[in-house]
Amino acid sequence: MVAGEASGDLLAGLLLQGLHARWPGLRAAGIGGPQMRVQGFESWWPHEKLAVSGYVEVLRHYRELVGIRNRLRERLLQEPPDLFVGVDAPDFNLDLEAALKQRGIRTVHFVCPSIWAWRPERAEKLRASADHVLCLFPFEPELLASHGIASTYVGHPLAGVIPMEPDKSAARQALGIGPAEEVLAILPGSRASEIAHMAPRFFGAAVLLRKSRPGLRFLVPAAPGRRDGIEKAVRASRLDGQVRIVDGQSHAVLAACDLVLVASGTATLEAALFKRPMVIAYAVNWLTHRIMRPRQLQPWVGLPNILCGEFVVPELLQHDANPDALAAALLDWLQSPDTMAAVQEKFRALHLVLRRDTPRLASDAIQKVLEG
């Protein structure tokens, strides 16, 4: 298995639970993180090595990433596994899967690349790489079938883990937060490049919000290895002592908060499953944005908006993701409790659509692949 960054590690860890239930003697190894290691996964390289996004950012790490992929490919070809599962990270995994598939190793790709959002040409590469695709979203199998790609909708594992009605009181008690306090969760991303781009903007917005909501508390869950970057951004914003950073515990933070400021990515879906109103923001290197923008196929970038098919929450991108605009959008939520309640109902409906027995459905699909 290969999973990149925190979201892939989380998904792979949940998948491994189902695989171990079906095959108790399963041995899994490759590239992964702490959630996978809890399931007995043997990680040959840390998953943080793959936590790179954007054309320019990838170019800076290109030689190292290719070197890791080449060494991993040779190791797997010398000691062929029964199955290779690439978890997201398509730029890394699809080429690796194609090489393994050509040598007769069965391959599964977990998380359909977002060919419905941008880079539709990736469908042909996916067909050449994966024997089967495990899809998180219900509209994906029909799209893949039109390209001749076998797939199964397995639901989103997070929808089975996150309760339909999160226990806000218990989460607050665990984090030492009073029941009447107003709390903003700030999630600037799990990659170093995301934190560099987003954290200064997010904490700049926090400074502005304190002026109109002096009692507002700020909670930041730090992904493994990212605390230093977040602390640096907090100091630069002169918010020392006013922002509480917790190691991990993103689900506890989302359960405890009233509102979320979040970088676009899997965390936006987690916030939606916790029924929390949010403001989604993202910014990348200007050249990366210039290359990517013409390839965007939908008007939304945030998963909650894509899945709902409308702008249910604000998206502020690139230059629009500035502290003034972010603070204003957050304040709009805080001043509109009826609107907050309405979006929570939309997120409950979305949760029901995504909640399936993912570990069982995924292991059923994988068994069929293994049986040829």
C-alpha positions in Angstrom: 0.0 0.0 0.0 1.0 3.6 -0.6 -0.8 6.5 1.1 0.4 10.1 1.0 -0.3 12.8 3.6 -2.6 12.7 6.6 -5.9 12.2 4.7 -4.6 9.2 2.8 -3.2 7.7 5.9 -6.6 8.1 7.6 -8.4 6.4 4.8 -5.9 3.6 4.5 -6.0 3.0 8.2 -9.8 2.5 8.0 -9.5 0.3 5.0 -6.9 -1.9 6.8 -9.4 -2.5 9.6 -11.7 -4.2 7.1 -8.9 -6.1 5.4 -7.7 -7.5 8.7 -11.2 -8.5 9.6 -11.4 -10.6 6.4 -7.8 -11.8 6.3 -6.5 -11.9 9.9 -3.0 -13.0 8.7 -2.7 -10.1 6.3 0.7 -8.4 6.0 0.7 -4.9 4.7 3.7 -2.7 3.9 4.9 0.2 1.8 4.4 3.9 2.5 2.1 5.0 5.2 1.6 7.0 8.4 0.5 6.6 12.0 -3.1 5.5 11.4 -1.8 2.7 9.2 0.9 1.7 11.6 -1.8 1.2 14.4 -3.2 -1.5 12.1 0.2 -3.2 11.9 1.4 -1.6 8.7 5.1 -1.7 8.0 6.1 1.7 6.6 9.3 1.6 4.5 9.2 5.4 4.0 7.2 8.1 6.0 4.1 9.2 4.3 5.1 12.9 4.7 7.5 12.4 1.8 4.5 12.4 -0.5 2.7 15.3 1.1 3.5 17.7 -1.8 0.9 19.5 -3.9 1.0 21.8 -6.9 3.1 21.8 -10.0 5.8 24.1 -8.7 6.0 22.4 -5.3 6.3 19.0 -6.9 9.1 20.1 -9.1 11.1 21.1 -6.1 10.9 17.5 -4.7 10.7 15.7 -8.1 14.1 13.9 -7.9 13.4 12.6 -4.4 9.9 11.5 -5.2 10.9 9.7 -8.4 13.8 8.1 -6.5 11.5 6.7 -3.8 9.0 5.5 -6.4 11.7 3.7 -8.4 13.2 2.0 -5.4 9.7 0.9 -4.2 8.8 -0.4 -7.7 12.0 -2.5 -7.8 11.4 -3.9 -4.4 7.8 -4.9 -5.2 8.8 -6.5 -8.5 11.5 -8.5 -6.7 9.0 -9.6 -4.0 5.6 -9.4 -5.7 2.7 -8.8 -3.4 -0.7 -10.4 -3.9 -2.2 -7.0 -4.3 -1.1 -3.4 -4.5 -3.4 -0.7 -3.2 -2.6 2.9 -4.1 -4.5 5.3 -1.7 -5.1 8.6 -3.5 -1.8 10.4 -4.4 -2.4 9.8 -8.1 0.6 11.6 -9.3 2.8 9.1 -7.4 0.6 6.0 -7.4 -0.8 5.7 -11.0 2.6 5.3 -12.7 3.7 2.8 -10.0 0.4 0.9 -10.4 0.9 0.8 -14.2 4.4 -0.7 -13.9 3.2 -3.3 -11.5 0.1 -4.2 -13.5 2.2 -4.7 -16.6 4.1 -7.3 -14.6 1.0 -9.2 -13.6 0.5 -7.7 -10.1 -3.1 -6.9 -9.3 -3.7 -3.3 -8.5 -6.5 -1.3 -6.8 -6.7 2.4 -6.6 -8.6 3.7 -3.5 -10.1 7.2 -4.1 -11.1 8.0 -7.7 -8.9 10.8 -9.0 -11.1 13.9 -9.4 -11.5 13.6 -13.2 -14.9 15.2 -12.7 -13.3 18.3 -11.4 -10.2 18.7 -13.5 -7.7 16.8 -15.7 -10.2 14.5 -17.3 -7.4 13.1 -19.4 -6.3 11.2 -16.3 -9.1 8.7 -17.0 -7.0 6.9 -19.6 -4.1 6.7 -17.3 -6.3 5.3 -14.5 -7.6 2.6 -16.9 -4.0 1.5 -17.7 -3.0 1.5 -14.0 -5.8 0.0 -11.9 -7.6 -3.3 -12.2 -10.3 -1.8 -9.9 -11.1 1.6 -8.3 -12.8 2.0 -4.9 -14.9 5.1 -5.2 -15.8 7.4 -2.3 -18.7 9.2 -4.0 -21.9 7.7 -5.5 -21.7 9.5 -8.9 -18.2 8.2 -9.7 -18.8 4.5 -10.9 -21.0 5.6 -13.7 -18.4 8.1 -14.9 -15.6 5.5 -14.7 -17.8 2.9 -16.5 -18.0 5.3 -19.5 -14.2 5.1 -19.7 -14.2 1.3 -19.4 -12.9 1.3 -15.8 -14.2 -1.2 -13.3 -15.1 0.3 -9.9 -17.2 0.0 -6.8 -18.9 2.7 -4.7 -17.9 1.9 -1.1 -19.0 5.1 0.5 -16.7 7.4 2.5 -15.0 5.7 5.5 -15.2 8.9 7.5 -19.0 8.8 7.2 -19.0 5.6 9.1 -16.6 6.8 11.7 -18.0 10.2 12.4 -21.3 10.0 14.4 -24.5 11.4 12.8 -24.9 13.6 15.9 -21.4 14.5 17.3 -21.2 14.8 21.0 -20.3 18.5 21.3 -20.5 18.6 25.1 -18.2 15.6 25.6 -15.7 17.0 23.1 -15.7 20.3 24.9 -15.3 18.7 28.3 -12.3 16.7 26.9 -10.6 19.8 25.6 -11.5 21.9 28.7 -13.9 24.3 26.9 -17.0 25.7 28.5 -20.4 24.9 27.1 -21.3 28.6 26.4 -17.9 29.6 24.8 -17.8 30.5 21.1 -15.2 28.4 19.3 -13.6 28.7 15.8 -11.6 25.7 14.6 -8.7 26.7 12.3 -7.4 24.0 9.9 -4.7 25.5 7.7 -3.8 22.1 6.0 -1.6 19.1 6.7 1.2 19.9 4.2 4.0 22.2 5.0 3.3 24.2 1.8 -0.3 24.6 2.8 0.6 25.9 6.2 3.1 28.3 4.6 0.4 29.7 2.3 -2.7 29.5 4.5 -1.7 29.9 8.2 -0.7 33.6 8.0 -4.0 34.4 6.2 -6.0 32.4 8.7 -4.4 33.9 11.8 -4.7 37.3 10.2 -8.4 36.7 10.0 -8.4 35.6 13.6 -6.8 38.9 14.7 -9.6 40.8 12.9 -12.4 38.6 14.4 -11.1 39.3 17.9 -12.0 42.9 17.5 -15.8 42.2 17.0 -15.9 38.9 18.9 -13.4 39.3 21.8 -14.7 36.2 23.5 -14.1 33.9 20.5 -11.7 31.1 21.1 -9.4 29.6 18.5 -8.5 25.9 18.3 -6.0 24.5 15.8 -5.4 20.7 15.4 -1.8 20.2 14.2 -1.0 17.3 11.9 2.1 15.3 12.8 5.2 17.3 12.2 3.4 20.5 11.5 3.2 22.1 15.0 6.4 24.2 14.5 5.1 25.8 11.3 1.8 26.6 12.9 3.4 28.1 16.0 5.6 30.3 13.8 2.5 31.7 12.0 0.8 32.3 15.4 3.8 34.3 16.7 4.0 36.3 13.5 0.3 37.2 13.9 1.0 38.2 17.5 -1.7 35.8 18.7 0.6 34.2 21.3 -1.5 32.9 24.2 -4.8 33.4 22.2 -4.6 30.3 20.0 -4.7 26.8 21.4 -2.8 24.3 19.3 -3.5 20.6 20.0 -1.5 17.7 18.5 -3.8 15.8 16.2 -7.3 15.4 17.7 -8.9 17.1 14.6 -12.1 15.2 15.2 -12.3 16.3 18.8 -11.7 19.9 17.7 -14.4 19.7 14.9 -16.9 18.2 17.4 -16.2 20.9 19.9 -16.3 24.0 17.6 -19.1 26.2 16.4 -17.5 27.2 13.1 -14.5 26.2 10.9 -12.0 28.0 8.8 -10.4 25.3 6.7 -8.0 24.8 3.8 -9.6 23.0 0.8 -9.2 19.2 1.0 -10.5 16.2 2.9 -10.8 18.3 6.1 -13.7 20.2 4.4 -15.6 16.9 4.2 -14.8 16.0 7.8 -16.1 19.4 8.9 -19.3 18.8 6.9 -19.8 15.3 8.5 -19.4 17.0 11.9 -22.3 19.3 10.7 -20.1 22.4 11.1 -20.6 25.6 9.0 -17.3 26.6 7.4 -15.4 29.0 5.2 -13.2 27.2 2.7 -10.0 28.9 1.5 -7.0 27.9 -0.6 -4.0 29.5 -2.2 -1.1 28.1 -4.1 2.0 29.4 -5.8 0.9 31.8 -8.5 2.3 29.7 -11.3 0.6 26.6 -10.1 -2.7 28.5 -10.0 -2.2 29.8 -13.5 -1.6 26.3 -14.8 -4.5 24.7 -12.9 -7.2 27.3 -13.3 -8.1 26.7 -17.0 -8.4 22.9 -16.3 -11.1 23.3 -13.6 -14.3 21.7 -14.8 -16.7 22.7 -12.0 -17.4 26.1 -10.3 -16.6 24.6 -6.8 -13.3 23.4 -5.3 -14.6 22.4 -1.8 -16.0 18.9 -1.4 -19.1 19.9 0.5 -20.1 22.2 -2.4 -19.2 19.7 -5.1 -21.2 17.0 -3.4 -24.2 19.3 -2.8 -24.0 20.8 -6.2 -24.2 24.3 -5.0 -22.3 26.9 -2.9 -23.6 25.8 0.5 -20.5 27.3 2.1 -18.2 30.2 1.0 -15.0 29.5 -1.0 -12.3 32.1 -1.0 -9.4 31.3 -3.3 -6.0 32.9 -4.1 -6.1 36.7 -3.7 -9.7 36.5 -2.3 -8.4 34.3 0.6 -7.2 37.4 2.4 -7.7 38.1 6.2 -10.3 40.8 5.6 -12.5 38.7 3.4 -12.1 35.6 5.5 -13.0 37.4 8.7 -16.1 39.0 7.0 -17.3 35.5 5.8 -16.8 34.0 9.2 -18.6 36.9 10.9 -21.5 36.4 8.5 -22.0 32.9 9.8 -21.7 33.9 13.4 -24.4 36.6 12.9 -26.8 34.2 11.1 -27.8 31.3 13.4 -30.7 30.4 11.1 -28.4 30.0 8.1 -26.0 27.9 10.2 -28.9 25.6 11.2 -30.0 25.2 7.6 -26.5 24.2 6.3 -26.3 21.7 9.1 -29.4 20.0 7.8 -27.9 19.8 4.3 -24.8 18.1 5.8 -27.0 15.6 7.6 -28.5 14.6 4.3 -25.0 14.3 2.7 -23.8 12.2 5.6 -26.6 9.7 5.0 -25.6 9.4 1.3 -22.0 8.7 2.1 -22.5 6.4 5.1 -22.0 2.8 3.9 -20.2 -0.3 5.3 -17.0 0.8 3.6 -14.6 -1.7 5.1 -16.9 -4.6 4.1 -17.7 -3.2 0.6 -14.0 -2.5 -0.1 -12.8 -5.9 1.1 -15.6 -7.6 -1.0 -14.4 -5.7 -4.1 -10.7 -6.6 -3.3 -11.6 -10.2 -2.9 -13.1 -10.3 -6.4 -10.0 -8.7 -7.8 -7.8 -11.3 -6.1 -10.1 -14.1 -7.5 -9.4 -12.7 -11.0 
